[in-house]
Amino acid sequence: MLARRTKIIVTLGPATTSRPMLQSIHAKGVDFVRINMSHSQIEDLERSIAATREVGLPFIIDTEGSQVRSGELSSNVAVFEENAVVRVWNRPIVGDQEQICLRPGSVVDQLEEGDLVHIDFDTLVLRVSDVSTLGIGYLSARAITGGFIGRNKAVVIDPVLRSGISLPTLSEKDYQSIEVGLRENVGHIAVSFVRNAAAVREVRRLTEGRMQIISKIECVAALEQIDEIIEESDFLLIDRGDLSKEIPVERIPFTQKIIIDKANRRGTPVFVASNLLESMIEHRKPTRAEVHDVVNTVTDGAYGLTLAAETAIGRYPLECINMLHRLAVHAESVMRDGDDARPQREIVRSLDRDDYLLHGNGASLVEPHGGTLIDRTVAGTMTESDLGGLPRLELDDRQQMEVEQIGIGTYSPLSGFMNEAEVESVLADMRLPGGTVWPIPIVLDVPAERAAHLRAGQRIALGDQHGNVLAILHLAQKFTFDRETYAGRLYGTSDSEHPGVRMTRNMNPVLLAGDIDLLRRRVSAVREYSLSPRQVRNLFLERGWITVLGFHTRNVIHRAHEFIQLSALERESCDGLFVHPVVGQKKAGDFQTSLIVRSYQEMIDNFYPKNRVVMATLSTFSRYAGPREALFTALCRKNFGCSHFVVGRDHTGVANYYAPEAAHEIFDAFGDLGIKAVKFDEVYYSKSSGGYVHSHNGTAHPAADRLSISGTEARAMLTRGEMPPEWFMRPEISRLIIDAIARGETAFVESGS
């Protein structure tokens, strides 16, 4: 048997626990064995340690770690349809199609509306919808991607804010495992779901320095602290299976290369696990893709390779060991001595390695505007003592929205409120000073008397009307501006009847500039739908989408919009539709936010093609900036991962201030923006064809063939309890609105900007 430098870890299970099998494993030169404590009991651990000691195999304790898992079920699997409502309990229950539990239960208590819960690999995604019942032990969630789950399956939490979930380093079973390991003089412990260097130090303390620590890299938090974890660890183990639940699968190969390179430069050996020879669970030979993967992993500079299900439950465990040995020996023989990591170093040298690990959602989706998705959310929470002594500003609802959207990356590449040079550049050229297209100033205005007490370099607490501190502003500049000049340049008019001009004249005279750190989300009645760009991008990737059509609206859906959405989806061959209604302050006569959301939820539940539509809300407000705003609405959706964006006739228009085609022309003027404008001219219902028609390229039906009612007419009918024509609005949507009015709900905005 040829000598092999690459180490091999074998996972024990039903296929490999007999004494003859253990002797064969030892004879083949396997370096370590382990059992997975996520699927084993303490008795299994004690039995495995004793059996492997008898044949001389070094043992690794592999902990459960700080992971979230699903609980027991009344059947082998539970199946959930898209949009099903599920109760999620914080205590053990036997789950079914209506309710499940998560463990540890403490994670349920930390969830907020809008957080996403991914259960099992490539299956069920829940969106937390109501946490008001946590006092009695459960919350409600909606299945936004249907799927099935089994017992004791891995769960990944995708919170709106990074500060979301706190988990212990070890489970109760892990503490017991360490006691057994110390008693039996086990020399190695693999710590699952390591999130930071402090966790490594804690395990070293608990093991009394008697076990070498293998830190398992299998979550995003570990990537954020990778350098510190490397410094504290004896070994790393990259678990590509669990890691691919938290980052796009296409990023796994280069993430592996970067981590191995970082660790090798510090002298920390790295094992690699997951799917190395998975096809050999059932077959005697690997696929060619698996052969390439193993050889490339060795040439990346991996210290060792880990077999999991292949040897735990596979039909050919010894053949797997032989194949892994064979591939490793061949790879080592081809590489030049003393230059083992040369190929992978050449690849990773050209990357910004830290940026690659921490940012982006995979190259399959359109890249964020400016190249990087900004995330100014703060991991962890700040106490009152942390905030003590900071000047405070109470923000109005619009300002709170701006802070939140900057923080979660909707306004990428902005990381804060604009300074004077940036505002000037945007007003003059619709570009940031560096040349990136950006059409709307994002500013924070304050009264002069309040600004007089602030100075550049200060940190300022930005709060809401309830006394909550939402964010920290790192004040870089304060400056005054001329409101009349500002309005004229932004809106192309100084007419007092223009709502944007009126809004500008009501602004405070001093603007504050600087980056922000977002601490918490604003209070919102539709918080469950207020997803971040990062969450939405992850949902698109979860569904396998690459091309996504974005749709901007501030009203309840009617048949013309439905026609535009579905025909654009087909026309552009997009994988999916992203419906993204604006929920901030609107003008008088617009529909209330609650009805907009409910109308679209009705469409998703009953009418849209299944698994083709994602809906979230955008917490911002109308700017009344005509074509500038049309461009702005598109760039925001680009940050959410949209490759295409519907731009209708007079998109974001205001009365007669802008030509109906101006919104189309601005996209032509700026050329390739990384998001394609899907343009629509006039859309109307044709009596002769019995459907909606898009009038473009000079084609139009005679006026007598067209049916139309105004929004004013439709509102009047709904208010009187009359159903608008079915060709104008689906009866189910009309009934939803009429019933809401009958219950005393306010259906329409009574006064606005």
C-alpha positions in Angstrom: 0.0 0.0 0.0 1.6 3.3 -1.1 2.2 5.9 1.6 -0.4 8.7 1.8 0.2 12.1 3.3 -3.5 13.1 3.2 -5.3 12.0 6.4 -8.6 10.1 6.3 -11.4 10.4 8.8 -14.1 7.6 8.7 -17.5 8.1 10.2 -18.8 5.0 12.0 -22.4 3.8 11.7 -24.4 0.6 11.2 -22.2 -0.3 8.2 -18.9 -0.1 10.1 -19.3 -0.9 13.8 -18.6 -4.7 13.8 -15.1 -5.7 15.1 -14.1 -7.3 11.8 -15.0 -4.1 9.9 -13.1 -2.0 12.4 -10.1 -4.2 12.0 -10.3 -3.8 8.3 -10.5 -0.1 8.6 -7.4 0.0 10.8 -5.6 -2.2 8.3 -6.3 0.3 5.6 -4.4 3.0 7.4 -7.4 5.2 8.3 -6.1 8.0 10.6 -9.2 8.7 12.7 -12.8 7.5 13.2 -15.8 9.4 14.6 -19.5 9.1 15.3 -21.9 12.0 14.7 -23.4 12.9 18.1 -26.3 14.7 16.3 -27.6 11.2 15.5 -26.1 9.2 18.4 -26.6 8.8 22.1 -24.0 8.7 24.9 -24.2 4.9 25.1 -23.3 4.8 21.4 -20.3 7.0 22.1 -19.0 4.9 25.0 -19.5 1.7 23.0 -17.7 3.2 19.9 -14.7 4.5 21.9 -14.2 1.1 23.6 -14.5 -0.8 20.3 -12.0 1.4 18.4 -9.5 1.4 21.2 -9.4 -2.4 21.0 -8.3 -2.3 17.4 -6.0 0.8 17.8 -8.0 3.4 15.9 -7.7 7.1 17.2 -11.2 8.5 18.0 -12.7 12.0 17.5 -15.7 13.1 19.5 -17.9 15.0 17.0 -20.3 17.3 19.0 -23.9 18.3 18.2 -22.8 21.9 18.7 -24.9 25.1 18.6 -27.2 24.0 15.9 -31.0 24.3 15.5 -32.9 21.1 14.6 -36.5 20.1 14.0 -38.3 17.8 16.5 -40.2 14.6 16.4 -43.1 13.9 13.9 -46.1 11.7 14.0 -45.0 10.1 10.6 -41.7 9.8 8.8 -42.2 13.1 7.0 -44.5 16.1 7.1 -45.4 17.7 3.8 -46.3 21.4 3.7 -48.0 23.2 0.7 -46.8 26.6 -0.3 -48.6 29.3 1.8 -49.6 26.8 4.5 -49.7 28.4 8.0 -47.7 26.4 10.6 -47.4 26.7 14.4 -43.8 26.5 15.6 -43.4 25.5 19.3 -40.6 26.3 21.7 -41.2 23.0 23.6 -41.0 19.4 22.5 -44.2 18.2 20.7 -44.9 15.5 18.1 -45.3 17.5 14.9 -47.5 17.1 11.9 -48.7 19.1 8.9 -50.0 21.9 11.1 -47.4 22.2 13.9 -43.7 21.5 14.5 -41.2 22.3 17.2 -37.6 23.5 17.0 -34.8 22.7 19.5 -33.3 24.3 21.4 -36.6 25.9 22.2 -34.9 29.2 23.1 -34.3 29.9 19.4 -38.1 30.1 18.8 -38.4 32.8 21.5 -35.8 34.9 19.7 -37.5 34.9 16.3 -39.2 38.0 14.9 -41.7 38.7 12.2 -40.0 38.5 8.8 -37.2 36.1 9.9 -36.9 33.1 7.5 -36.6 29.5 8.8 -35.0 27.0 6.3 -35.7 23.4 7.5 -33.8 20.5 6.0 -31.7 20.7 2.9 -33.4 22.1 -0.2 -36.9 21.7 1.3 -39.1 23.9 3.5 -38.8 27.7 4.0 -41.0 29.4 6.6 -41.5 33.1 7.1 -42.3 34.1 10.7 -45.7 35.9 10.6 -46.9 36.3 14.2 -45.0 36.1 17.5 -47.8 37.5 19.7 -48.5 33.9 21.0 -45.0 33.2 22.2 -46.3 33.7 25.7 -48.1 30.4 25.4 -45.3 28.7 23.6 -45.6 29.0 19.9 -45.4 31.4 17.0 -47.1 31.3 13.6 -45.2 31.0 10.3 -46.1 30.8 6.6 -44.6 28.3 4.2 -43.3 30.6 1.4 -41.6 27.6 -0.3 -43.5 24.4 0.2 -41.6 21.2 1.0 -41.3 18.3 3.3 -39.3 17.7 6.4 -38.2 14.7 8.4 -37.4 14.1 12.1 -34.4 15.8 13.6 -33.4 17.8 10.5 -31.0 20.8 10.4 -32.5 24.2 10.5 -31.0 27.5 9.3 -32.3 30.8 10.6 -32.1 33.7 8.2 -33.0 36.8 10.3 -33.6 40.3 8.9 -30.9 41.6 11.2 -27.6 39.8 11.8 -28.0 40.4 15.5 -30.8 37.9 15.5 -30.1 34.5 17.1 -28.0 33.5 20.1 -27.1 29.9 20.5 -25.0 28.0 23.1 -21.6 26.6 22.0 -22.5 23.1 23.2 -25.6 21.1 23.9 -26.3 19.2 27.1 -25.3 16.0 25.3 -22.0 17.6 24.3 -21.1 18.3 27.9 -21.8 14.6 28.7 -19.7 13.6 25.7 -16.7 15.7 26.9 -17.0 14.0 30.3 -16.8 10.6 28.6 -13.9 11.8 26.4 -11.9 13.0 29.4 -12.5 9.8 31.2 -11.5 7.7 28.2 -8.5 9.9 27.2 -9.9 10.7 23.8 -7.4 13.0 22.1 -9.5 15.0 19.6 -12.9 16.8 19.6 -14.6 18.2 16.6 -16.7 21.2 17.6 -19.7 21.6 15.4 -21.0 25.0 14.3 -18.2 27.1 15.7 -19.2 30.7 15.4 -16.3 32.6 17.0 -13.0 32.2 18.7 -14.6 32.5 22.2 -16.4 29.2 21.5 -13.0 27.5 20.8 -11.5 28.9 24.0 -14.6 27.7 26.0 -14.2 24.1 24.6 -10.5 24.2 25.4 -11.3 25.1 29.0 -13.9 22.4 29.3 -11.6 19.8 27.9 -8.8 20.9 30.3 -6.4 21.3 27.3 -6.3 17.6 26.9 -8.0 17.3 23.5 -6.9 18.9 20.3 -9.8 21.0 18.9 -11.1 20.6 15.3 -13.3 23.6 14.7 -16.0 22.8 12.2 -16.7 25.6 9.7 -20.3 25.2 8.7 -22.1 28.5 9.1 -21.8 32.2 8.0 -20.9 33.3 11.5 -17.7 31.3 11.3 -16.8 33.0 8.0 -17.1 36.3 9.6 -14.6 35.3 12.3 -12.5 32.9 10.3 -9.1 34.5 11.1 -9.7 34.5 14.8 -11.0 30.9 14.7 -7.9 29.7 12.8 -5.7 31.2 15.4 -7.4 29.5 18.3 -7.9 26.1 16.7 -5.6 23.0 16.3 -7.4 22.0 13.1 -10.3 23.1 11.0 -12.9 21.0 9.3 -14.9 22.5 6.4 -18.4 20.9 6.4 -19.5 21.8 2.9 -23.0 20.3 3.4 -24.1 22.5 6.3 -22.2 25.5 4.9 -24.1 25.3 1.6 -27.3 25.8 3.6 -26.1 29.2 4.5 -24.2 30.4 1.4 -24.9 29.8 -2.3 -23.6 26.4 -3.5 -21.6 28.1 -6.2 -19.5 29.9 -3.6 -18.5 26.7 -1.8 -15.4 25.8 -4.0 -13.7 29.1 -3.7 -14.7 29.5 -0.1 -13.0 26.1 0.5 -9.9 27.3 -1.3 -9.7 30.6 0.6 -10.1 29.0 4.0 -7.5 26.3 3.3 -5.1 29.0 2.1 -5.7 31.2 5.1 -5.2 28.2 7.5 -2.1 26.8 5.8 -0.4 30.2 6.0 -0.9 30.0 9.7 0.1 26.4 10.0 -3.4 25.1 10.9 -4.3 21.9 9.1 -7.7 21.6 7.4 -10.0 18.6 6.9 -12.8 18.7 4.3 -16.1 16.9 4.6 -19.4 16.3 2.8 -20.3 14.5 -0.4 -16.8 13.4 -1.3 -17.9 10.0 -2.6 -21.6 10.1 -2.0 -22.6 8.0 -5.0 -20.6 5.1 -3.5 -23.3 4.8 -0.8 -25.1 2.7 -3.4 -22.5 2.1 -6.1 -19.1 0.5 -6.2 -17.5 3.4 -8.2 -17.6 7.2 -7.8 -18.7 9.6 -10.5 -16.2 11.5 -12.5 -17.3 14.7 -10.8 -16.6 13.2 -7.4 -13.1 12.2 -8.6 -12.4 15.7 -9.7 -13.7 17.1 -6.4 -11.4 14.9 -4.3 -8.3 15.5 -6.4 -8.9 19.2 -6.4 -9.5 19.3 -2.7 -6.1 17.6 -2.2 -4.4 20.0 -4.5 -6.1 22.9 -2.7 -3.9 21.9 0.2 -6.3 20.0 2.4 -4.7 18.1 5.3 -7.4 15.5 5.4 -10.6 14.2 4.0 -13.7 13.0 5.8 -16.1 10.2 4.8 -19.5 10.5 6.3 -22.6 8.6 5.1 -20.4 6.7 2.7 -19.0 4.6 5.6 -21.7 5.1 8.2 -24.6 3.7 6.2 -23.1 2.9 2.7 -23.1 -0.5 1.0 -19.3 -0.2 0.2 -17.5 1.4 3.1 -14.1 -0.4 2.5 -14.2 0.3 -1.2 -14.8 4.0 -0.4 -11.7 4.1 1.8 -9.7 2.4 -0.9 -10.9 4.9 -3.5 -10.2 7.9 -1.3 -6.7 6.6 -0.6 -6.1 5.9 -4.3 -7.2 9.4 -5.4 -5.2 11.1 -2.6 -2.0 9.2 -3.4 -2.4 10.0 -7.1 -2.9 13.7 -6.5 0.1 13.8 -4.1 2.3 12.0 -6.7 1.5 14.6 -9.4 2.1 17.7 -7.2 5.7 18.8 -6.8 7.3 18.2 -3.4 7.3 21.3 -1.3 4.8 23.1 -3.5 1.6 21.2 -2.6 -0.6 24.3 -2.4 0.7 26.0 -5.5 -2.4 25.5 -7.8 -4.9 26.8 -5.3 -2.7 29.8 -4.2 -2.6 30.9 -7.8 -6.3 31.0 -7.9 -7.1 32.7 -4.6 -4.3 35.3 -5.0 -6.5 37.2 -7.5 -9.5 37.3 -5.1 -10.3 39.8 -2.3 -10.5 36.9 0.0 -12.1 38.5 3.0 -14.7 40.3 0.8 -15.5 37.0 -1.0 -16.1 35.2 2.3 -18.3 37.9 3.8 -20.3 39.4 0.9 -22.4 38.5 -2.0 -25.0 35.9 -2.7 -23.4 34.1 -5.6 -22.7 35.1 -9.2 -25.9 33.5 -10.5 -28.0 36.6 -9.5 -27.4 40.1 -10.8 -24.8 41.8 -8.7 -25.9 44.5 -6.3 -25.7 48.1 -7.5 -22.1 49.3 -7.1 -20.9 45.7 -6.8 -21.4 45.0 -3.0 -24.6 44.5 -1.0 -24.2 46.9 1.9 -25.0 45.4 5.3 -24.8 48.0 8.1 -26.7 45.9 10.7 -24.9 45.4 13.9 -24.2 41.9 15.2 -25.2 41.8 18.8 -27.2 44.3 20.8 -26.3 47.6 22.5 -27.4 48.3 26.0 -28.6 51.6 27.5 -25.1 51.9 29.1 -23.5 51.6 25.7 -25.8 54.4 24.4 -25.5 56.5 27.5 -24.3 60.0 26.8 -24.9 59.9 23.1 -26.9 62.8 21.6 -30.3 61.6 20.4 -32.5 62.5 17.5 -36.1 61.4 17.2 -36.9 60.5 13.6 -40.2 60.8 11.9 -41.6 57.7 10.0 -40.0 58.6 6.7 -36.6 59.1 8.2 -36.9 55.8 10.1 -37.6 54.1 6.8 -34.5 55.6 5.2 -32.3 54.4 8.1 -33.7 50.9 7.9 -33.2 50.7 4.1 -29.7 52.0 4.3 -28.9 49.5 7.0 -30.2 46.4 5.2 -28.7 47.3 1.8 -31.7 48.4 -0.3 -29.8 51.6 -1.2 -26.5 49.9 -1.9 -23.9 51.3 -2.5 -24.9 53.9 0.1 -23.7 53.1 3.6 -25.2 56.2 5.2 -26.7 59.6 4.5 -25.2 61.6 1.7 -22.7 64.4 2.2 -22.8 67.7 0.4 -20.6 66.6 -2.5 -22.7 63.5 -3.0 -26.0 65.5 -3.0 -24.6 68.0 -5.5 -23.4 65.2 -7.8 -26.7 63.4 -7.7 -28.7 66.6 -8.3 -26.4 67.6 -11.2 -25.7 64.3 -12.9 -27.7 61.6 -11.3 -24.4 59.9 -10.3 -22.4 59.6 -7.2 -19.0 61.3 -7.2 -17.3 58.1 -8.3 -19.5 57.8 -11.3 -22.1 55.2 -10.1 -25.6 56.0 -11.3 -27.8 57.2 -8.5 -30.8 59.6 -9.1 -32.3 60.5 -5.7 -30.6 62.2 -2.7 -30.8 60.2 0.5 -30.5 62.8 3.2 -31.3 63.3 6.9 -32.7 66.8 7.7 -32.8 68.2 11.2 -33.8 71.6 12.7 -31.1 74.2 12.9 -31.3 74.5 16.7 -30.8 70.8 17.1 -27.9 70.7 14.6 -26.1 73.5 16.4 -25.2 71.1 19.3 -23.8 68.4 17.0 -20.3 68.2 15.6 -18.5 66.0 13.1 -16.9 62.9 14.6 -19.8 62.3 17.1 -21.9 59.2 17.3 -25.6 60.1 17.4 -28.4 57.8 18.5 -31.3 57.8 16.0 -34.6 56.9 17.7 -38.3 56.6 17.1 -41.3 58.1 18.8 -41.5 55.2 21.2 -38.1 55.8 22.7 -36.4 53.0 20.8 -32.9 53.6 19.4 -32.9 52.3 15.9 -29.4 53.1 14.7 -26.2 55.0 15.3 -25.1 57.8 13.0 -21.4 58.4 12.6 -21.7 62.1 11.9 -19.2 63.1 9.2 -20.6 66.4 8.1 -23.4 68.8 8.7 -24.4 71.4 6.0 -27.2 73.7 5.0 -29.0 73.7 1.7 -31.3 75.9 -0.2 -34.7 74.2 -0.4 -36.0 76.1 -3.4 -32.9 75.3 -5.5 -32.9 71.7 -4.3 -36.5 71.2 -5.3 -36.1 72.8 -8.7 -33.1 70.6 -9.6 -34.7 67.4 -8.3 -38.2 67.8 -9.7 -37.6 70.1 -12.6 -40.2 72.5 -11.3 -40.8 75.0 -8.4 -44.6 74.7 -8.7 -46.2 74.7 -5.3 -48.8 72.2 -6.5 -46.1 69.6 -7.1 -46.1 67.3 -4.0 -42.4 66.8 -4.1 -41.8 70.5 -4.0 -44.1 70.9 -1.1 -42.4 68.0 0.7 -39.0 69.7 0.1 -40.2 73.1 1.4 -41.3 71.4 4.6 -37.8 69.9 5.2 -35.5 71.1 8.0 -32.7 73.4 6.9 -29.7 71.3 8.0 -28.6 68.0 6.6 -26.5 65.4 8.5 -24.1 63.1 6.6 -22.4 59.9 7.7 -22.5 56.1 7.9 -25.1 54.4 10.0 -25.2 51.2 12.1 -28.6 49.6 12.2 -29.5 48.2 15.7 -33.1 47.3 15.3 -36.0 47.4 12.9 -38.7 50.0 12.9 -42.2 49.3 14.2 -44.4 48.2 11.3 -47.8 46.6 10.9 -46.5 44.4 8.0 -43.2 43.5 9.5 -43.4 39.8 8.5 -43.2 40.9 4.8 -40.4 43.4 5.3 -37.6 41.2 4.1 -34.0 42.4 3.5 -32.3 42.2 0.1 -30.0 39.5 1.5 -33.1 37.4 2.6 -34.8 37.9 -0.8 -31.7 37.0 -2.7 -31.4 33.8 -0.6 -35.0 33.0 -1.4 -34.4 33.4 -5.2 -31.4 31.1 -4.9 -33.3 28.6 -2.9 -35.8 28.4 -5.7 -33.1 28.1 -8.3 -33.9 31.4 -10.0 -31.4 33.4 -12.0 -33.6 35.9 -13.9 -36.2 37.7 -11.7 -38.8 40.2 -12.8 -39.4 43.0 -10.2 -42.7 44.8 -10.0 -43.2 48.1 -8.1 -46.7 49.2 -7.0 -48.5 51.2 -4.3 -52.0 49.8 -4.9 -54.1 46.7 -4.7 -53.7 44.5 -7.7 -56.2 44.7 -10.6 -56.4 42.8 -13.8 -54.3 45.2 -15.9 -51.4 44.8 -13.5 -51.8 41.0 -13.4 -51.7 41.0 -17.2 -48.5 43.1 -17.2 -46.8 40.9 -14.6 -47.6 37.6 -16.2 -47.0 38.7 -19.8 -43.7 40.3 -18.9 -42.7 37.1 -17.0 -43.4 35.1 -20.2 -42.0 37.7 -22.6 -38.6 37.9 -20.8 -38.5 34.2 -19.9 -37.8 35.1 -16.3 -37.7 32.4 -13.7 -39.9 34.2 -11.2 -41.8 37.3 -10.3 -40.9 39.5 -7.3 -43.9 41.6 -6.2 -42.6 44.5 -4.1 -45.3 47.0 -3.0 -44.3 50.3 -1.4 -45.8 50.6 2.1 -44.7 54.0 3.2 -46.7 57.2 3.2 -48.8 57.6 0.1 -51.1 60.2 -1.5 -54.8 60.6 -0.7 -56.9 58.0 -2.5 -54.3 55.3 -2.5 -55.1 51.9 -0.9 -54.1 51.3 2.7 -51.0 49.0 3.0 -52.9 46.2 4.8 -55.3 45.8 1.8 -52.4 45.9 -0.7 -50.6 43.1 1.1 -53.8 41.0 1.6 -54.7 41.3 -2.1 -51.3 40.0 -3.2 -51.4 37.3 -0.6 -54.8 36.2 -2.1 -53.1 36.1 -5.5 -50.3 34.0 -4.3 -52.6 31.6 -2.4 -55.0 31.1 -5.2 -54.2 32.6 -8.6 -50.5 33.1 -9.4 -48.6 30.1 -10.8 -47.2 28.1 -7.9 -43.6 28.6 -6.9 -43.2 31.4 -9.4 -43.9 34.5 -7.2 -42.2 35.9 -4.1 -43.8 38.9 -2.3 -42.2 41.3 0.1 -42.9 44.9 1.1 -40.6 47.9 0.6 -40.7 50.3 3.5 -40.1 53.5 1.7 -42.3 56.4 0.4 -43.2 58.1 -2.9 -40.7 60.8 -3.8 -42.8 62.2 -6.7 -39.6 62.6 -8.8 -41.0 61.2 -12.0 -38.3 59.6 -14.2 -35.6 60.0 -11.6 -37.8 57.9 -9.2 -38.5 55.3 -11.9 -34.7 54.8 -12.1 -34.4 54.7 -8.3 -37.2 52.1 -7.9 -35.4 49.9 -10.4 -31.9 50.2 -8.8 -33.5 49.3 -5.4 -35.0 46.1 -6.9 -31.6 45.3 -8.5 -30.2 45.2 -5.0 -32.9 42.6 -4.1 -31.6 40.4 -6.9 -33.9 41.4 -9.8 -32.5 41.2 -13.3 -35.6 42.7 -14.9 -38.0 45.5 -13.8 -41.4 46.5 -15.2 -41.5 50.2 -16.2 -45.0 51.2 -17.2 -46.3 54.2 -19.0 -45.9 57.2 -16.8 -44.2 55.1 -14.1 -44.1 57.0 -10.8 -45.6 59.9 -12.7 -47.0 63.0 -11.0 -50.1 64.7 -12.6 -48.8 66.2 -15.9 -45.4 67.3 -14.7 -43.6 64.6 -16.7 -44.2 63.1 -20.1 -45.7 59.6 -20.1 -42.7 58.2 -21.9 -40.1 60.0 -19.7 -39.7 57.0 -17.4 -38.8 54.8 -20.5 -36.4 57.4 -21.9 -34.3 57.7 -18.7 -33.3 54.0 -18.9 -32.3 54.5 -22.5 -30.2 57.5 -21.5 -28.1 55.6 -19.0 -27.7 52.4 -21.0 -26.7 49.2 -19.3 -27.6 49.5 -15.6 -27.3 45.8 -14.8 -31.1 45.5 -14.7 -33.3 45.5 -17.8 -36.3 47.8 -18.0 -39.3 45.8 -19.3 -41.3 48.6 -20.8 -45.1 48.8 -21.2 -47.1 51.5 -23.0 -50.9 51.8 -22.7 -52.6 48.6 -21.5 -56.4 48.3 -21.8 -59.2 45.7 -21.9 -60.5 44.9 -25.4 -64.1 43.8 -25.8 -63.4 42.0 -29.1 -60.5 39.9 -27.8 -62.0 39.4 -24.3 -58.7 40.3 -22.6 -56.1 42.9 -22.0 -54.0 44.3 -24.8 -50.7 46.0 -24.7 -50.7 48.9 -27.2 -47.2 49.4 -28.5 -45.3 50.0 -31.7 -48.2 52.1 -33.0 -50.8 49.3 -32.8 -54.1 50.1 -31.0 -57.7 48.9 -31.0 -60.4 51.4 -31.9 -61.6 53.5 -29.0 -65.1 51.8 -29.2 -63.4 48.5 -28.5 -61.7 49.6 -25.3 -63.1 49.3 -21.8 -61.7 51.4 -18.9 -62.7 52.8 -15.5 -60.7 55.2 -13.5 -59.2 54.5 -10.1 -61.6 57.1 -8.7 -64.6 55.3 -10.2 -63.4 51.9 -8.8 -62.8 53.4 -5.3 -66.3 54.9 -5.4 -67.9 51.5 -6.4 -66.0 49.6 -3.7 -66.9 52.2 -1.0 -70.6 51.7 -2.0 -70.2 48.0 -1.7 -70.5 47.4 -5.5 -68.3 45.0 -7.3 -66.2 46.5 -10.1 -66.4 44.7 -13.4 -64.7 41.3 -13.3 -62.5 42.4 -16.3 -61.1 45.2 -14.1 -60.6 43.3 -10.8 -60.9 39.7 -9.7 -64.1 39.2 -7.7 -62.1 37.7 -4.9 -60.0 40.9 -4.6 -63.1 43.1 -4.8 -64.9 41.1 -2.1 -61.8 41.3 0.1 -61.9 45.1 0.0 -65.7 45.4 0.3 -65.8 43.1 3.3 -63.0 45.1 4.9 -64.9 48.3 4.4 -68.1 46.7 5.9 -66.1 45.8 9.0 -65.2 49.4 9.4 -61.7 49.3 8.1 -60.3 52.4 6.4 -59.6 51.2 2.9 -58.1 54.4 1.3 -55.6 57.0 2.4 -57.5 60.0 3.4 -54.7 62.5 3.3 -51.1 62.2 2.1 -48.2 64.2 0.9 
